[in-house]
Amino acid sequence: MANFTALTGFLLMIFSANPEIEVLYASLFLVLYLVALIGNILIITVISVDNSLHSPMYFFLKNLSFLDLCYISATVPRFVCNSFMHSGNISLWECILQCFAFTVCGSTEMAILTVMSYDRYVAICFPLRYEIIMDTGSCVHGVLAAWTGGFISGVMHTAATFSIHFCGPHVIHQFFCNVPQLLKLSCSNDYISELGVSAFLSLATFLCFTFIGLSYTRIFSAVLRMPSADGRSKAFATCIPHLCVVILFTSTSVFEFLKPASDSPTGFDFLLTFLYTVVPPTFNPMIYSLRNKVMKSALNKMFKGRKA
């Protein structure tokens, strides 16, 4: 039985045994990572410099973009580096840090999306009291609460995962330190505590998703009762992008964590992991900028200002 002190690291799986194909996959991930990097930095920048975007909705969007940067940076750069170097080795402490960072970012993002749904609910259903309810203090407290919850989740998840005993060979059938795959390396049933933590976090995620669903039920009910077609159009324009991001993030994550871990992962397993680790942070900026006229106008203004 290998204990924590004897364990030095793990071996991450690669997509292909063919070095040329592996480099091709790494190049694709690198391109998507750069797209995510540029897109999210653009959103953070334009919201920071444009005074017309200094509102609660865009304050939360800026924090979401920062989270997306951290989320994708927790896994993709290491995979790209390993692929170009043709090495899947990752040390124990790197694996712990990667697991912690990924869990913190994922949990915090779910919490931020929940806070954003509440912001939209107040804006649509209580427009006259919006500025009072969603004042600066409330927005900052909401973000701090999301980060605090994410940090606690990360500590619990990581501590429970790496408190178990791992048996060799220490091969993780994914391109990063994925908790379900780590649990398959357990020597015995000492991962029960981790299952308890996972159940608790799954319940918290379910409650967040339920809150988002109830918020949007009330939002759409209020929007459909609006007499003005222009008012309905503007309301949908601010809500639909957020709803798309929620569905994209939660659906890909749920599929990944509900499916049973396989001893010999298929291409579909890697595809699911790709969908929930790379796709949301890459496409979130596109969803918000393409569906939001205010964001598009601010981006155009920023680029025209630089040309001038």
N, C-alpha and C positions, 0 to 999 in steps of 0.2 A: 504494500500500500504506500503510495506516495503522499507525503504530507506537505504542508505549506512551505516549510523551510527547505525541503529537498527539491521542490519543483522550481525549475529555472525559467521555463517558458513553454510556449505552444508553437505548433506548426499550423499556419493558416492555409486553407486549400486555395488552389489557383483555378481559374476558369478553364484552362486548356494546358495539356502537356506539351503542346507545340509552342516553342518560345515566340515564334513570329505572331501566332494568333493571340497569345497572351499579351504581347506588346500592343497589338491592335485593340484589344479590350481595354488595356490601360490607357491608351490614347483617347478612346471614346470617353472613358471616365474623366480623364483630364480635361477634355473639351467641355463636358457637362459641368464639371467643377468650376471651370473658369466662367462659364455662362452664369452659374449660380452666384459666383463671387461678384461679377460685374453687375448683374441685375439687382442683387440685394444691396450692394454698396451704392448704386444709383438711387434706389428708393430712400435709403438712409440719408444720403446727401441732399436730395431734392426736398425732403420733408424738413430737414434741418435749416436749409437756406431760404425756403419760400415761406414767408409769413402767413400766406393764405392757408397753409396746411398745418398751422399750429393749433390743432383742435384735438380732442380726445381720440377720435377715430384714427387719425394719422399718427398720433403719439403711440397708440397700440400697434399700428402697422409698422412703425419704425422699430419697435422692440421685437416684433415678429420677424422682421428681416434680419436683425442682429442674431436672433435665435437660429434662424435658418442657416446663417453663416457658420455658427458654432456647430450646429447639428450635422451638416455635411462635412465639415472639417474634422469631425471626430473619427471618421472612417475612411473617406476617399483618399486623402493624401498618403496615408500609410499603405493602402492597397496599390496605388499608382507607383509608389517608391519600391515596394516589394516586387511588383511585376517587372519593372524596368531592370531591377537588380537580379531577377530570377531567383528570389529567395522568399520563402513564406514564414520565416522565423519571426517571432515576436516575444519579447521578454515578459516575464510574469508581471512586473510593475507597469510596463506599457499596456498590457492587456487589462490590468485593473483600472488604469487611468482611462483607457478607451471605453471600457464598460461603464465607468462612472460618468464620464462626460456625455456619452450617448444617452444614458438613462436620464440624467439631469435635463438635457436639452429636449428630449422627447416628452418628458413629464411636464416641463415648464411650458412647452409649446401648446400642449393640450389645455393647460390652465389659461394661457393667454388667449387662446381661441374661445374659451368659455367666457372670459372677461369681455372680449370683443363682441360676443353675441349679446351680452347684457347691455353693452354700450349701444348697440343697434336697437335693442328692444326699448331702451329709455328714449332714444332719439325719435323713434317712430311712434311709440305709444304715448309718450309724455313729452312732446316737443316744448311745451311752455316751461317745464321744470327741468329740462335737460341740462342747462348750464349750472343749475343749483345742485342737481344730483351728481353730475359728472364734472365736478370741479377739479382743480389741479391736484388737491390732496387725495381725492378719491382715486384718480388715475394712477398716481404714484403708489398709493397703498395697494391698488390692484396688481400692479406689476411686481412690487416687492413680495406680495403674498404668493404670486405665481412662481417667482424665483425661489422663495423659501420652501414652498411645497415641492418644487423640482429637486432642490438640493437634498431635502430630507428623503425623497424617493430614491435619489441616487445613492445616498449613504446606505439606506436599508437594503436596496437591491444588490449593491456591490458587496457589502459586508456579508449578506446571506449567501451570495453565490460563491465567494472565495473563502468561506468558512468550511466548505465541504472538502473531502479528500478526493483527489483526482488520480485515476489509474491510467497507466500508459497503454498504448501510445497517445501522447497528448496532441492529437490532431483535431482541429476545429474545422468542421465541414462548412465553412463560410469564409468570406474574404475579410471578416473582422471578428472581434471577440463577441460573438452572439450568445446571449444567456441561455436560450434553449439548447444550443449545441454544447455549451460548457456543462450543462446539467447531465448530458449524456455521457460525460467522462467521469461521472461520480462512481466511486468504488462500491457504494452501498446505498441504503436509503437515507443517508444523512443530509439529503437535499430537501427534506420535508420542510425545514424552516424557510428555505427559498420559495417553495411552493406556497407557503403561507403568505409571504411578502408579495408574491406575484398575484395571489388571489385578492389581497387587500388593494394593490395598485390597480388591478383589473376592475374592482368595484368602484374605485375612485374615478377611473376613466369612464366607466359606464354612467356614473352619476353626472359627470361633466357632459357627456354626450346627450344624456336625457335632458339636462338643463338647456343645452343648445337647441335640442329638438322642440322643447316647450316654448322657448323664446321665439323661435322662428314660426311656430304655429300661431302665436299671438301677433307676431309682426305681420305675417301674410294676411291674417284676418283683418288687421287694422288697415293694411295697404289696400286691400280689395274693397274696403268701405269708403275709400277716399273718392270724393266726387270729381276731382280733377285728374284727367288722364296724364297730364304733365307731372303732377305730384306723384302719381303711381309709378311713372317711369323713373323719376329721380330716386324714389325710395328703393325700387328694385335694383337700380344701378349701384347703390351703395351696399346693398345686402347680398346680391347674387355672388359677387366675387368672394366674399367671406364664406358663404355657404359652400361654394366650389372648393375652397381651400380646406374647409372642415371635412368634407366628404372625401377628398383626395387623401388627406393625412390619415383619417381614421380607418377608412376602408382598406387601404394597403397594409396598415399596421395590424388590423384585426385578422386579415387573411394570413399574415405571416405568423402571428402568435397562436392562432387557433389550430393551424395545421400541425399534425404530429411531426416531430423531428425525425428525419430519415438518416439511417446509417450510411447510405450512399445517395446523397442529394442529386436530384435531377436538374436539368436546365430550368425547369419550371420553378424549383426551389430558389435558384439563384435569381430568376426573374422577379419573384415576389420580394426578395430581399432588396434587389435593385429598385423596385417600385417604391418601397417605403423609406429607403435611405437616401436615394438620389433624386427621385422625381419630384416630391413635394418642395424641397428647398430650391430646386432649379426652376420649376414652373410657377411657383407662387408669385414672383415679381411680374411675370408675364400676365397672369390672371388679373392681378390688381391694376396693372398699367393699361392693359388692353380694354378692360371693361369699365374703367373709371375715367370719365372725361376730365375731371379735375386733375388727376395724376398726369394724364397725357398732356394737358395744357401746361402744367408746371414743368414737365420734362422738356417740352418744346421751348418754353420760356428760358429755361436754364441753358439749353444748347445754343439758342439764338443769342442770348446774352454773352456767351463765351466767344461766339463768332464775331460779334460786334466789337 
